[in-house]
Amino acid sequence: MRTVIRTACVALAAGAVALAPIAPAAAATGAQNCGTPVTYGYYRQWRDVATTKPEDREPNVQRLSEVPPEIDIVSVFATKPADDPDFWVALRDTYLPALHAQGTKAVFTLWIDDFATAPVADTAAAYDAYAQQLYDEYIVKWGVDGLDVDVESTPSGTALTRAAGILNALGKRIGPRSSSGKLFIYDTNMTGTHPVFTRTSSSYDYVMLQAYGRGAQTLQSTWQTFASRISSCQFLPGVSFYEERGAHWDDTLDPFDTSRAASYARWQPTGGEKGGVFAYAIDRDGKQPGDDTISTTDYSWMKRLDALAKSVDH
């Protein structure tokens, strides 16, 4: 599970390279041969110089626009616009143009609770209207290129029905079931048997597995829980960098070549290929456990992960 300091996040996906093919809703599932894999990274908004709160802004030295093009998808692990207006203005007016110029698209992440506890009536029409509201707010108003749902809890009963209903309604507007060209991503630390996923799996372009702290030998069994519903080209396992005063996942310990992160980049599902690899807290790229200083990064780990993942036979 992620160490969460703020709510919500933004993700970015690049068009500068030929990304792994996305299986349409009715396409075959399971292990597939894919195109160029995706390299994806979560960037923490509250460590950007443009963040709203002075107590966070004071020590910050990094800008989202400095994320290198090797990162095909960058998720700004973020706060909603009302809570961080300065950052969102910078995102829309400065960062997105720079990222788009290098082939990067933006996706904003919402928690499953945003759907399960949405203030709407439990009718198909209400779910559809709420999905349109989300589309208008984040994609139309702020210019991001899609949405991501982070599932780290399990709603039940009416909450499950509501969450699945809104997500499926949103899937008519973004993702592989739509014709919008906007991305829809499922992000989780759980398995493919999760009731939200089993009810909404055809809506997503990619599935991000938060496999922090786990050996690469465990990925196959978890992938198998998703394999009946998505293509392996949609499946990305992920590791975490060390956050200041955060969990010691030990995914990115030096040296790079023997790290868990490198083993994830090399891993492939039995009989096919994965869609790529991701890392959380890329603004901490290169930090070793116990280093709580705030400083710039050259993204050397992410660049090497990208090169390694793309060098694996495809």
Protein Blocks (a to p, Z undefined) as FASTA:
>chain_A
ZZdfbgcjdddddfkbccdddddfklcedjdddddddddddddfklcfkbmblklmmmpc
bdfklpcfklmbacdddddfklmmmlmmmmmmmmmmmmmmnopacdddddfklmmmoccd
ddfklmmmmmmmmmmmmmmmnopabdcdddfbdcehjllmmmmmmmmmmmmmgcjkbcno
pacddddfbdfkbfklmmmmmmpfbdcddfehiafklmmmmmmmmmmmmcfklpccdddd
ddehiaceklmgccfklmmklmmmmpccehiacfbdcdehkllgoiaghiacdcddehlm
mmmmmmmmmmpcZZ
